[in-house]
């Protein structure tokens, strides 16, 4: 047995067999229906290659689950993520609603598979393993590409996103994605789960909310573009995998606290968390009203897209404020600083687009300026040493 524990088939066969049968049912579409669609209708070489690759992954996954391979759970989660992307494609593009309902049934089967993988997941591990780091590297790759294009090549951001946006929007998104890349770069270097305790829920919230918002605006996406496929595959797969990894670690023993989180930092993170969460909920629930009050012109769709990272930062800050161990904030603080400083720099670069007569402009620059100073100050302060028990 390798370090990435496999499905416990011998321990709970009554629960593994339903997974095997559902996986076979899912593979009817993966190995049969989707490749036939790809080759039976006018599609490009890339689309057909993807259909064949997905079919191959389906066969490998079935073999892995049947033989209880160490990577079987990862294969199921990856396969389901890609198949759910295909289901969304089917729902969005098929004109016949009766055929589109097949995509809905397939999606339900795949979601049950996800639930079974969560239930049968391996025990907590003392440290991230190789497949955890492969996942972090995949998230890092996408975040870095979008972050670099958005921040430094804003006029060409449509090359890496399924939609185009003006330069200020592109740099704002670039700051968010560079922050996400910082999260993942530091996660790759993490030697203990303590440092990832807040990070994994933040990834799940950020990417999951982007996926949900996108599902509500399917008409805005062009499925003939590779960027759309990457977008949905990422924002379906990334949150599922982040939530699954975090779920596996829920019973892990807490290591001894060496340096505690200061009371001042915890209060600051609590206030930041409340304010940013309220902003995110307003963007999500009232996008039209928030678009009218935003410091620069945005559409309701962009307002809801922006709500995803803001909700992640807000809830992540609230979770971070409850961490007694400063090691749990070793990734969150610098990555959030990259976001606040990046947004401040992007806004300054396009200062001409802000109306100094509006309160929203002053709130925008003031909030991000204050957050940048506060985060930098707390990062520069040594964490208090936890007193030894007497």
C-alpha positions, 0 to 999 in steps of 0.5 A: 500500500502506498502513501496515498491510501486506496479504497478500503474494499475488503473493509467495506465491500457493501459500500465499494460495490455500489461505487463499482456499479455506478462507475460502470454505468457512468462509463457507458457515456464516457467510453461509448456515447461521448466518443460516438458524439465526438466522431459522429458530428462535426468537431475538431481534432482537439475535441475528438482527442479529448473524447478518446482521452476521457474514454481511456481515463474511464477504462483506467479508473474502472481497472484501478477501482476493481483492483484497489489501486492506491490512486483509485480514489484520485482517478474517480474524482478526476474522471467525475470532474471531467464527465461533469464538464461534459454533462454541462456541455450537453445541457448547454448545447443540446437543443432537444431538452429530452436529450439534455435530460440525459446529461442531468441524469449522468450528472446525478450519477456522478455526484453520487460517485463523489459522495461515495468517494467521500464516504470511503476516503482514506484515513488522515495523513500526517503530511501532504502526499505526492498526489496532494502536491500534484493537485496543488501544482495543477491549481498553481499552473492555471492561477499563474497563467491567468494571473500573469496574463491578467496583470501584465498582458491585460489586452490579451487576457481573452487568450486564457479566459473564456471571455474578454474584459477591459484592462482594469478588470483584467488586472484586478482578476490578475491580482486575484489569480496571482494571490491564488498562485501564491496560495498554491506555491506555498502549499507545495512547500508545506510540510504539515497539514496545519499550514493547509487547514485554512487554505483548502476550504478557501480553494473549495469556496473560491473555485466552487463559487466560480463554478456555480456562478458560471452554471447560472450564466451558461449562455455567456460561454462559447463551447467552441473555445478551449478556454471554456472547457478549461474553465468548467473542468477547473471550476468543477474539479478543483472544488471537489478535490479541495473539499475531498482532501480537507474531508480526509483530514478532518480527524487528524490529530492537532499538533502542539502549538509552538507559536500562537496567533496574537489576539490583535491579528485574530481580531483584525482577521475577524473584522476583515472576514465579516466585512469582506463576506458581506461584500461578497454576499451583496455581489452575489445576491444583488449583482445589478445594484452592486454594479451601479455602486462599484467604483468602476463600470462592471456587469452583473455577471462580473459582479457575481464572478468577483463574489467568489474570491471575495467570499473565499477571502471573507470566510477564510479570514473568519476561519483564520481568526479562530486558529490558535496556531500561527502556523495555520496562517503561514500561507493565508497571510502572505497570499492575501497580502499579494491580493490586496497589494496587487489590487491596490497597484492595479487600481493606481495604474488605472486611477483615471477610471475612478471618480474622486467625487464618489464615496466608493472610490475612497472606500476602495482605495482606503480599504485595500490600502489599510488591508495591505498595511495591516497584513504587512505589519502582522507578517513582519511581527514575530508570533508570540511563543506558546508558554510551556505547560507548567 
